[in-house]
């Protein structure tokens, strides 16, 4: 089932001469995990703002084409209505967190929906348990680390039970450990909860083996839209830099090591090399 459909879309911010998005055509199906990458200023954040109605309702400009999310035309659908189905997490969680405790942050959106108190309590407890936030529930968000704040931001969105989770460079301000922990949580939400995930991120090697699709943007256009195994071998990937595992893979191929598929993670590459070494070892013993 297609849940995001964008046709012939071009968007230019008010006051700008050049469009930020140019002739975008893309469909995203339910349950996909889509990685969007590209150089700074290529239109990734603008693309995300389309999905929850921030464009055109909060960011004005000239919008041509069609954007439908779960069948809803974003031009005609209020942002508060889209927010029930599309959860958005930004680079800086402090911009999303403003209440006095983690528990209140998670309940805030549910209270705005006018849900019964019993249902709010149930959802808050479920999300706190799922995200492992039991020890932080009474703490103020400003007391937390960057990684913890992002977990709370995701939890507050998750409580709304969205169909789509959109994350715009959520690891940009995090240390490597917190980044990997956050990406593992997002992967779990996609695989276990079947939430469609659209993630803007530069750390390709941390995600290539997790996502179902890679979209590469450049100068407002989508220049590549493929499965990660095909995408990493496409010359266009050089726009953002060839992943290290692919560089090693290509070097090994040049000296005679042939693998069936390109590796998508360091672990993937390590397993391939071990299998190749074991295979050569068995052949050597037989000869």
VOMARKE-801694 format. One line per 3 residues: their letters; for each residue x, y, z of N, C-alpha, C. Coordinates in steps of 0.02 Angstrom, whole numbers, plus 32768, in hexadecimal, padded with zeros to 4 digits. Example, Ala and Ser with C-alpha at 12.3 -4.5 7.8 and 13.67 -1.06 7.14 Angstrom:
! VOMARKE-801694
AS> 8294/7EE4/8186/8267/7F1F/8186/8294/7F5B/8186; 8282/7F90/8162/82AC/7FCB/8165/8285/8002/818A .
! end
This chain:
! VOMARKE-801694
XXX> 802A/7FC4/8000/8000/8000/8000/802C/803F/8000; 801F/806C/7FD1/8044/80AB/7FCE/8028/80DC/8001; 8053/80F7/802D/803A/8126/8060/8056/816C/8057 .
XXX> 808A/8173/802E/80A3/81B6/801B/80A8/81B7/7FCF; 8089/81E9/7FB1/808A/81EF/7F68/8099/8238/7F56; 80D0/8243/7F35/80E4/8287/7F21/80ED/8287/7ED5 .
XXX> 80C9/82B4/7EB4/80CA/82B6/7E6A/80DD/82FB/7E51; 8110/82FD/7E26/8123/8339/7E01/8129/8376/7E2F; 814A/836C/7E68/814C/83A0/7E9B/8189/83CD/7E94 .
XXX> 817C/840E/7E95/81B0/8440/7E98/819C/8473/7ECD; 81CB/8484/7EF9/81BB/84B4/7F2E/81F3/84E7/7F34; 81DF/8526/7F37/820D/855E/7F3F/81F9/8587/7F7B .
XXX> 8225/858E/7FAC/8215/85B6/7FE7/8209/85FF/7FD3; 81DD/861F/7FF8/81CF/8665/7FEC/820F/868F/7FF4; 821D/86B9/7FC3/8259/86E2/7FC4/8294/86C4/7FA1 .
XXX> 828F/8684/7F8F/82C6/8662/7F6B/82B8/8661/7F20; 82ED/8665/7EF9/82E6/8660/7EB0/82E9/8619/7E97; 8312/85F0/7EB9/831C/85AA/7EA3/82F1/857B/7ECD .
XXX> 82D3/8549/7EAE/82AB/8518/7ED4/82D6/84ED/7F02; 82BB/84DB/7F3B/82DD/84AE/7F69/82CF/8465/7F58; 8296/8459/7F39/8285/8417/7F1F/8270/841F/7ED7 .
XXX> 8287/83F2/7EAC/827C/83FB/7E64/8267/83B9/7E44; 822A/83B7/7E2C/8210/837E/7E06/8217/833D/7E2C; 81FC/833B/7E69/81FF/8300/7E93/81C5/82D1/7E85 .
XXX> 81D5/8293/7E76/81A2/825E/7E6E/81B8/8222/7E97; 8190/8210/7EC8/81A4/81D8/7EF3/8165/81BB/7F14; 8166/8179/7F1E/8133/8156/7F44/8155/812D/7F7A .
XXX> 8138/812E/7FB6/8152/8108/7FEE/811A/80DA/8007; 812A/809B/800E/80F8/806A/8021/80F9/805D/806D; 80C2/8046/8085/80BA/8037/80CC/80EF/8005/80E3 .
XXX> 810F/8014/811C/8140/7FE6/8139/8187/7FEF/8120; 8192/801B/80F0/81D6/8026/80D7/8201/804B/810A; 8242/8042/8104/8274/8068/812B/829F/808B/80F7 .
XXX> 8292/80CB/80ED/82B1/80F1/80B8/82E7/811F/80D4; 8322/8119/80BA/835A/8145/80CC/8361/817B/8096; 835F/81BA/80AC/8369/81F2/807E/83AC/8213/808F .
XXX> 83D7/821A/805E/8418/8238/806A/8429/8267/8031; 845E/828D/803A/8473/82BD/8008/849A/82F5/8028; 84BD/831E/8001/84E5/8354/801D/84B9/8389/803E .
XXX> 84D7/83B2/8069/84B2/83E8/808B/8493/8416/8057; 8454/8429/8066/8432/8457/803A/8411/8437/7FFD; 840E/83F5/7FFB/83F3/83D3/7FC0/83A7/83CD/7FC1 .
XXX> 8387/83DE/7FF9/833E/83DB/7FFC/8322/83A6/802A; 834C/8384/8050/8335/834D/807B/8302/8365/80AF; 8314/839A/80D3/82E7/83B3/8108/82A6/83CE/80EA .
XXX> 82AB/83EE/80B1/826F/8407/808F/8241/83CD/807D; 825F/8396/8065/8238/835A/8055/8212/8343/8093; 8233/8341/80CC/8213/832A/810A/81D9/8357/811E .
XXX> 81E2/8398/8115/81AD/83C8/8128/816E/83C1/8100; 8174/83A4/80C5/8138/8397/809C/810B/8363/80BC; 8129/8332/80DE/8105/82F6/80F2/80D6/8302/812D .
XXX> 80E4/8335/8156/80B6/8343/818E/8094/8387/8187; 8097/83A4/814B/8072/83E1/813E/8094/8421/8153; 80D1/841D/816E/80F4/845B/817E/80FB/8486/813E .
XXX> 8105/8464/8106/80FF/8483/80C4/80BD/8467/80A7; 808D/8492/8096/8092/84DA/808F/8074/8503/80C7; 8060/84E3/8100/8039/8507/8132/8063/8535/815F .
XXX> 80A4/8524/816A/80CE/854E/8195/8107/856F/816E; 811F/854D/813B/8154/8569/8110/8133/857C/80CE; 812E/85BC/80C2/810C/85D2/8086/813A/85D2/804A .
XXX> 811C/85CD/8010/8142/85CD/7FD2/8116/85B4/7F9A; 8133/85A8/7F60/810E/8590/7F27/8114/8544/7F22; 80DB/8523/7F28/80D9/84DA/7F27/80B4/84C3/7EE8 .
XXX> 80D6/849F/7EBE/80B8/8482/7E82/80BA/8437/7E88; 8087/8417/7E6F/8084/83CE/7E72/8056/83B6/7EA8; 805C/8375/7EB9/802D/8355/7EE6/8052/832E/7F1C .
XXX> 803A/8336/7F5A/8055/830F/7F93/801A/82F1/7FB9; 801A/82AF/7FBC/7FE6/828C/7FE2/8006/825E/8015; 7FEE/8262/8052/8007/8237/8088/7FCB/8212/80A5 .
XXX> 7FCC/81D0/80A1/7F93/81A7/80B5/7F53/81BE/8093; 7F5A/81D1/8055/7F22/81E8/802D/7F0D/8230/8037; 7F2C/8252/8068/7F1A/8297/8078/7F45/82C8/8050 .
XXX> 7F25/82F8/8032/7F48/832D/800E/7F64/835E/8042; 7FA6/8366/8046/7FC4/838F/807B/7FB0/83D9/8073; 7F9E/83EE/8037/7F88/8433/802E/7F47/8440/8054 .
XXX> 7F1B/840E/8053/7ED8/8417/806E/7ECF/83FB/80B4; 7F01/83D8/80CE/7EFB/83B8/810F/7F20/83E0/8144; 7EFF/83F3/817B/7F21/841A/81B0/7F5C/83F2/81CD .
XXX> 7F8F/8417/81E3/7FCA/83F7/8200/7FB9/83CC/823C; 7F8A/83E4/8266/7F79/83BE/82A2/7F5A/837B/8290; 7F38/8377/8257/7F1C/8338/8241/7F52/8309/8227 .
XXX> 7F81/8323/8200/7FB8/82FA/81E8/7FE4/82E1/8222; 7FE9/8309/8257/8013/82F6/8290/7FFB/82B8/82B3; 7FBC/82A6/82A9/7FA2/8269/82C7/7FBE/822A/82A5 .
XXX> 7FD7/8233/8269/7FEE/81F9/8242/8038/81FD/822F; 8054/823A/822F/809A/8244/821C/80BF/8263/8257; 80EC/823D/8275/8115/8256/82AC/8156/8271/8292 .
XXX> 816B/82AB/82AB/81A7/82CC/8292/81D8/82D6/82CB; 8217/82C3/82BF/824D/82CD/82F0/8284/82F4/82CD; 829A/832B/82ED/82CB/8358/82CE/8311/834C/82E8 .
XXX> 8342/8371/82CC/8388/836C/82E1/8390/837D/832B; 8372/83B4/8340/837B/83CD/8384/833D/83BF/83AD; 833F/838D/83D9/8304/837B/8400/82ED/83B2/842F .
XXX> 831B/83E0/8442/8307/8415/8470/82D0/8441/8452; 82CC/8443/8410/8298/846A/83F0/8253/8449/83F5; 8252/8409/8409/8213/83E6/840F/81FF/83DB/8457 .
XXX> 822D/83E3/8486/8220/83D2/84CC/821E/8412/84F5; 81E6/841C/8519/81E0/845B/853F/81B9/8454/8580; 81A3/8418/8592/817E/840F/85D0/81AD/83FA/8609 .
XXX> 8191/83F2/8644/81BA/83EB/8680/81D1/83A4/868F; 81B6/8372/866B/81CB/832E/8677/81C3/8305/8637; 81E7/82CE/8635/81E2/82A0/85FC/819B/8286/85F4 .
XXX> 817D/8273/862C/813A/8258/862A/8108/828A/860D; 810E/82C8/8620/80E1/82FC/8607/80EC/8309/85BC; 812C/8304/85A7/813B/830C/8560/8117/82D8/8536 .
XXX> 811A/829A/854E/80FC/8263/8528/80B0/826A/8527; 8093/8283/855C/804A/828A/8561/8030/82C7/853C; 805A/82F7/852D/8043/8338/8513/801A/8332/84D3 .
XXX> 8034/830E/84A2/8010/8308/8462/7FCF/82E3/846A; 7FCD/82B2/8497/7F90/828B/84A2/7F5B/82B6/84C2; 7F6F/82E2/84F0/7F40/8310/8510/7F22/8340/84DC .
XXX> 7F4C/8355/84AD/7F33/8382/8478/7F00/8360/844B; 7F06/831D/8445/7ED5/82F8/841E/7E93/82EF/8443; 7E93/82FF/8484/7E57/82F7/84AC/7E46/82B0/84BE .
XXX> 7E7A/8286/84C3/7E6E/8240/84D4/7E5A/8239/851E; 7E35/8205/852F/7E23/81FA/8576/7E62/81F1/85A1; 7E62/8209/85DF/7E9C/8202/860B/7EB5/81BA/8612 .
XXX> 7E87/818A/8613/7E9C/8145/861B/7EC4/812D/85DE; 7EB0/8142/85A3/7ED4/812F/8566/7F18/8152/8563; 7F19/8191/857A/7F59/81B5/857B/7F8A/8192/85A9 .
XXX> 7F74/817F/85E5/7FA0/815D/8615/7FBA/811B/85F7; 7F8D/80F6/85D6/7FA0/80B6/85BA/7FD5/80BF/8584; 7FCA/80EE/8557/7FFB/80FA/8521/803E/8113/853C .
XXX> 803C/813F/856C/807A/8159/8589/80A2/8121/85A9; 8080/80F5/85CE/80A3/80BD/85EF/80C0/808E/85BB; 809B/8080/8587/80B4/8053/8552/80F3/806F/8531 .
XXX> 80F2/80AF/8521/812A/80CE/84FE/8167/80D3/852C; 815C/80E5/856B/8194/80E9/859B/81B6/80A5/85A1; 818E/8070/85A5/81AA/802C/85AB/81CF/801A/856B .
XXX> 81B0/8027/8531/81CE/8014/84F1/8211/8037/84E5; 8214/8077/84F8/8250/809F/84EC/8282/809B/8525; 8271/8077/855B/829F/8070/8593/82AB/80B2/85B8 .
XXX> 8276/80D7/85C4/827C/8119/85E3/8264/811A/862C; 825D/80E0/864A/8241/80DD/868E/8268/8109/86BF; 82A9/8108/86BB/82D2/812F/86EB/82D4/8179/86DC .
XXX> 82B8/818D/86A3/82BB/81D4/8690/8276/81F6/8692; 8242/81D2/86A2/81FF/81EC/8699/81F1/822C/86C0; 8211/8235/86FA/8205/8271/8722/8238/82A8/8717 .
XXX> 8269/829B/86EE/829D/82CD/86E1/8286/8301/86AE; 82A1/833D/86B5/8293/8372/8684/82BE/8365/8646; 82A3/8370/860B/82CA/8364/85CE/830D/8387/85CB .
XXX> 8312/83C4/85E8/8351/83E9/85E5/8388/83C8/860F; 8374/8399/863B/83A5/8375/8665/83C4/833A/863F; 83A9/8329/8606/83BD/82EC/85E4/83F5/82F8/85B2 .
XXX> 8418/82C2/85A0/844A/82C6/856B/8427/82CC/8528; 844E/82DC/84F4/8432/82E3/84B1/8410/82A3/849A; 8430/8269/84A6/8413/822A/8492/83D2/821B/84B6 .
XXX> 83D0/822B/84F7/8393/8220/851E/835C/824E/8506; 836D/828C/84F6/833B/82BB/84DC/831D/82A2/849B; 8347/8287/846F/832C/826D/8430/82FE/8231/843C .
XXX> 830F/8208/846D/82E3/81D0/847E/829F/81E9/8496; 82A0/821E/84BD/8261/823B/84D6/823A/8259/849D; 825D/827B/846F/823B/8298/8435/8219/8262/840B .
XXX> 823C/822A/8402/821E/81F2/83DD/81E3/81D4/8404; 81EB/81CE/8446/81B6/81B3/8470/8177/81DD/846D; 817F/8220/846E/8145/824C/846C/8120/8245/8429 .
XXX> 8146/8239/83F4/8127/822D/83B2/8108/81E8/83B0; 812A/81B6/83CB/8113/8171/83C9/80D1/8169/83EF; 80C7/8190/8424/8089/818C/844B/804C/819E/8421 .
XXX> 8057/81C5/83EC/8020/81D8/83BF/800D/819F/8390; 8033/8168/8392/8029/812D/8368/8027/8140/831E; 805D/815F/8306/805E/8174/82C0/8066/813A/8291 .
XXX> 8050/8144/8253/805B/8113/821E/80A0/811D/81FE; 80B7/815C/8200/80F6/816E/81E0/8121/8194/8212; 8161/8183/8216/8190/81A6/8241/81C5/81C5/8214 .
XXX> 81CA/8208/8218/81FA/822D/81EF/822F/824B/821E; 826E/823C/8210/82A5/8255/823A/82D7/827A/820F; 82E1/82BA/8220/830D/82E5/81FA/8351/82EC/821D .
XXX> 8381/82C2/8209/83C4/82C1/8226/83C2/82BF/8273; 83A1/828D/8290/839A/828A/82D9/83DA/827E/82FF; 840F/8266/82DD/844E/8258/8300/8482/828F/82F7 .
XXX> 846E/82C6/82D7/849E/82FB/82C5/84C6/8315/8300; 84A6/8319/833B/84C7/8335/8375/84D9/8301/83AA; 84DA/82C1/8396/84E5/828C/83C6/852B/826E/83BE .
XXX> 8544/8250/83F5/8583/822B/83F1/8577/81E8/83CF; 85AD/81C6/83B9/85A4/8188/8393/857A/8153/83B6; 8585/814A/83F8/855F/8116/841B/8514/8127/841D .
XXX> 8504/8166/842E/84BD/817B/8430/849E/8177/83EB; 84C5/8186/83B7/84AB/8182/8373/8497/813B/8362; 84C3/810B/8370/84B4/80C5/8361/8479/80AB/8389 .
XXX> 8475/80C1/83C8/843C/80AC/83F2/83FB/80C7/83D5; 83FB/8105/83C0/83BF/8124/83A3/83AB/8101/8363; 83DB/80F3/8337/83CC/80D2/82F8/83B2/808B/8303 .
XXX> 83CA/806A/8337/83B0/8028/8348/8367/802B/835D; 8355/8060/8383/8310/806A/8399/82E3/8075/835C; 82FA/809F/832F/82D2/80AD/82F3/82C9/806E/82C9 .
XXX> 82FD/8046/82C3/82F8/8007/829E/82C6/7FD8/82BE; 82C7/7FD6/8301/8298/7FAB/8325/824F/7FC1/831A; 8245/8003/8319/8202/801D/830D/81E8/8008/82C8 .
XXX> 8215/8008/8297/8201/7FF4/8254/81F3/7FA9/8251; 821E/7F80/826F/8218/7F38/8268/81E3/7F1A/8296; 81DE/7F34/82D3/81B0/7F17/8303/816B/7F37/8301 .
XXX> 816A/7F79/82FB/812A/7F9D/82FC/810F/7FAB/82B7; 8137/7F9A/8283/8122/7FA3/823D/8114/7FEC/822B; 8137/801A/824D/812F/8060/823D/815B/8070/81FF .
XXX> 813E/8093/81D0/8164/80A9/8196/8195/80E0/81AD; 81D4/80D8/819E/8208/8107/81B4/8227/812A/8178; 822B/816C/817D/824E/8194/814B/8283/81BB/8171 .
XXX> 82C2/81AA/8165/82F9/81C3/818E/832D/81E8/8163; 833A/8226/8175/8370/824D/8156/83AF/8242/817F; 83E5/822B/815F/8421/821A/8185/845D/8217/8156 .
XXX> 8498/8229/8172/84D6/8226/814C/84FE/81E7/815B; 84F1/81C7/8193/8519/818E/81A9/8501/814F/8185; 8516/8147/8148/84FD/8110/811E/850E/80CC/813A .
XXX> 854B/80C3/8151/8561/8080/8166/853B/8067/81A2; 851E/8094/81C9/84F7/807F/8203/84B0/8069/81F0; 849D/8075/81B1/8458/806A/819E/844D/803E/8161 .
XXX> 847F/8036/8137/8475/8014/80F7/8458/7FCE/80FE; 846A/7FAB/8133/8450/7F67/813C/840C/7F66/815F; 83F2/7FA0/8170/83B2/7FA5/8193/837A/7FBF/8167 .
XXX> 838B/7FEB/8139/8356/800C/8112/8344/7FE2/80D5; 8308/7FEE/80BB/82F0/7FCA/8080/82FC/7FF1/8040; 830F/8030/8048/8313/805C/800D/833E/8099/801C .
XXX> 8365/80AE/7FEB/838F/80E9/7FF2/837D/811C/7FBC; 836C/8158/7FD3/835E/8190/7FA5/8396/81C3/7FAD; 83B6/81D2/7F76/83EC/8204/7F74/83D3/8243/7F52 .
XXX> 83DC/827C/7F75/83C6/82BC/7F5A/8402/82E8/7F4B; 83FB/8312/7F18/842F/8342/7F07/840F/837D/7EE2; 841C/83B8/7EFC/8403/83F6/7EDD/83B7/83F4/7ED3 .
XXX> 8394/83DC/7F06/834C/83DC/7F05/832B/83A3/7EE0; 8352/8377/7EC1/8337/8340/7E9A/8347/82FD/7EBB; 831E/82CB/7EAC/832E/8286/7EBE/8357/826A/7E84 .
XXX> 8396/8259/7E91/83C2/8241/7E5C/83CD/81F6/7E60; 83B7/81D7/7E97/83C0/818F/7EA0/838B/8176/7ED0; 836B/813F/7EBF/8337/8121/7EE9/8339/80D6/7EDE .
XXX> 835E/80B2/7F08/8369/806B/7EFD/8370/8046/7F3F; 836F/8004/7F3B/8380/7FDA/7F75/83C9/7FE8/7F87; 83DB/7FE7/7FC7/8420/7FF8/7FDB/8456/7FD0/7FB6 .
XXX> 844A/7F91/7FA7/847E/7F69/7F86/848D/7F82/7F3F; 845A/7F9C/7F1D/8466/7FBA/7EDC/8481/8001/7EE3; 8466/8025/7F14/8478/806C/7F1C/84C2/8075/7F2B .
XXX> 84E0/804A/7F54/8525/8053/7F68/8556/8048/7F2F; 853F/8026/7EFA/856A/801A/7EC0/855D/804C/7E88; 852B/8076/7E91/851C/80A9/7E5F/854E/80E2/7E64 .
XXX> 856D/80F7/7E2E/859F/812E/7E31/8584/816E/7E51; 8542/8178/7E4F/8526/81B5/7E6B/852F/81B9/7EB7; 853B/8180/7ED7/8544/8180/7F20/8580/81A9/7F34 .
XXX> 85AD/81B7/7F06/85E8/81DF/7F15/85D6/8226/7F29; 8599/823B/7F1B/8582/827D/7F30/8588/8284/7F7C; 857B/824E/7FA0/857F/8251/7FE9/85BB/822A/8003 .
XXX> 85E0/820A/7FD7/861A/81E3/7FEC/860C/8199/7FED; 8639/8173/7FD0/8631/812A/7FCD/863D/810D/8013; 860F/80E5/802E/861A/80C7/8070/865B/809F/8073 .
XXX> 867C/809F/80AC/86BD/807E/80B3/86B9/8033/80A3; 8681/8014/80B7/867C/7FCC/80AA/867A/7FBE/805F; 865F/7FEC/8038/865E/7FE3/7FEF/86A3/7FF0/7FD2 .
XXX> 86C8/801F/7FEE/870C/802A/7FD7/8736/7FEC/7FE1; 8730/7FCD/801C/8755/7F8F/802A/873E/7F57/7FFC; 86FD/7F52/7FF3/86E0/7F1F/7FC6/86FC/7F26/7F7F .
XXX> 86FF/7F63/7F66/8719/7F6E/7F22/8763/7F5C/7F1D; 878A/7F6C/7F51/87D2/7F5C/7F50/87DC/7F10/7F51; 87B3/7EED/7F79/87B9/7EA5/7F7B/87A7/7E85/7F38 .
XXX> 8776/7EA2/7F17/8763/7E88/7ED5/879C/7E8F/7EA3; 87C1/7EC6/7EA8/87F8/7ED2/7E79/8831/7E9F/7E80; 8837/7E82/7EBC/886D/7E51/7EC6/8853/7E09/7EC3 .
XXX> 8815/7E02/7EAA/87FD/7DBF/7E9C/87C9/7DA3/7ECB; 87B4/7DC9/7EFF/8780/7DAF/7F2C/873C/7DC3/7F11; 8713/7D92/7F00/86D2/7DA0/7EE3/869B/7D8C/7F13 .
XXX> 8671/7DBD/7F25/8639/7DB1/7F52/85F8/7DB6/7F2A; 85C5/7D94/7F43/8585/7D94/7F20/8564/7DD9/7F22; 8567/7DF9/7F5C/8545/7E39/7F65/8574/7E69/7F8B .
XXX> 856B/7EAA/7F80/8594/7EDA/7FA7/857F/7EDA/7FF0; 85AD/7EE4/801E/859C/7EE6/8065/857A/7F28/8076; 854D/7F25/80A7/8529/7F61/80BC/853C/7F78/8102 .
XXX> 856B/7F56/8122/8582/7F69/8165/85C6/7F4B/8171; 85EC/7F64/81A2/862C/7F45/81B2/8625/7EFB/81C5; 85EF/7EEA/81E8/85E4/7EA4/81FB/85D7/7E79/81BD .
XXX> 85B2/7E95/818F/85A4/7E73/8150/85E5/7E64/812A; 8610/7E97/8126/8651/7E8F/8104/867C/7E5B/8127; 867E/7E5F/8169/86A6/7E2F/8191/8690/7DE7/8184 .
XXX> 864E/7DDC/8184/8634/7D99/8178/8646/7D80/8132; 8642/7DAD/8101/8654/7D9A/80BC/869D/7D85/80B7; 86C8/7DAC/80D6/8710/7D9E/80D4/871F/7D5C/80F6 .
XXX> 8700/7D50/8131/870B/7D11/8155/86F5/7CD6/812B; 86BA/7CDD/810A/86A2/7CA6/80DF/86D2/7C99/80A5; 86ED/7CCF/8088/871B/7CC7/8050/875C/7CA7/8067 .
XXX> 8776/7CBB/80A2/87B4/7C9E/80BD/87A9/7C54/80CC; 8770/7C43/80EA/8761/7BFD/80FA/875D/7BD4/80BA; 873D/7BF1/8086/8737/7BCD/8047/877B/7BBF/8027 .
XXX> 87A7/7BF3/8027/87EA/7BE9/800C/8811/7BB7/8035; 8806/7BB8/8078/8829/7B88/80A2/8816/7B40/8093; 87D3/7B34/8087/87BD/7AF1/8077/87D9/7AD9/8034 .
XXX> 87DB/7B08/8003/87F6/7AF6/7FC2/8841/7AE6/7FC6; 8865/7B0B/7FF0/88AD/7AFF/7FF8/88BB/7ABB/8017; 8892/7AA8/8049/889D/7A68/806A/888E/7A2E/803B .
XX> 885C/7A37/800F/884B/7A01/7FE0/8882/79F8/7FAD; 88A2/7A30/7F99/88D6/7A2A/7F66/8918/7A13/7F85 .
! end
